[in-house]
Amino acid sequence: MGTQSFVELRCPNRHGMIENCHGTIEWSSGICRKCGTQHLDENGYPNLVNRAEAKAEKAFYDHHYQNTFERGSHTSFHKKQVEQALALWNDPWKQHDQVIWRNMCDIANKRILLLGNGESDKELAFLKLNPAALIYSDLSSAAVKVIFERYEILPYGEIVRGAAIDAVSLPFHDGSLDIVYGYAMVHHLPNVRLFLTEVYRVLAPGGKCVFLDDAFAPVWQYAKLTILRSLMRYSHRKTGISPEDLRFSMSGGFRQSELANTIESLGGEPWFERSSFLAYIVGRGIEKLLPAHLHRVFLAPGIGRCLNALDHFLAPLLRANFIRLAWGFAKP
Ligand SMILES: [Zn+2]
């Protein structure tokens, strides 16, 4: 970072119907320099979610991550090191992780925003790639708290911050970020076009975004609506699902052509990379339906590698049914 200041937060406050504050917020105090509003929440992080429609979703996740925090708070005495996050990218059951990593490995000196990151900790590995700034965010600041409590963040204090952020109303000035990242997150949003417009706005020219979601895959969708229907209901009851997640799951995933049209209409250059059919379906089935103590047995790396090899072999036949979709765009 040197003498440069950290990426600035932009005040999301509205005065009346039209005028936005857009003042700059101090990270440490959470105070807007223009309107004076104090944006820190009870977790001690800036909370910049003020859209009424985001409240139900935020409440779901605040509750979820607060529970996680209380269950795991004893671990704060033995904080994990950031180095340990690197290994989390090598799960053979998650071939899409290798795709995402490949798209994130050139982030030295870049300003990065992680959106809807929940308590996912593998993104801490990005700190080892010398970014200029890494912003951890989620609708729920309780999620950020979980991460910062669990890991030894202090050595990276100059380049990492956390905040509660609404992805369809990004609290950043135009062109102030180089990379926007969202892992299994965009599909939670009710309005993808509005979201991508915001991402395009906050990216600097030459910047890019990197997302992971599910693609529309006809075979998988047919199975979900027919033979797997009651199994899916059972799994949703067992593990819980957010309102937005359920809506997307039943709609059957993103169609590349629709995303490409939206991105191109904004001026961006879209990219897509699909992976996993068998590895995804078998892995999900094991995670969702078998008791936790059996996961280690059935999710053995060797089995994952076999299924990946099979997916690779079947790719000419199955590509349109690969389920994981890494995607995004570059801003010229
Ligand atoms: Zn303000």
Residues whose N, C-alpha, C, O or C-beta is under 5 A from the ligand:
A	BS01	ZN	C11 N13 C21 G23 C32 K34 C35 G36
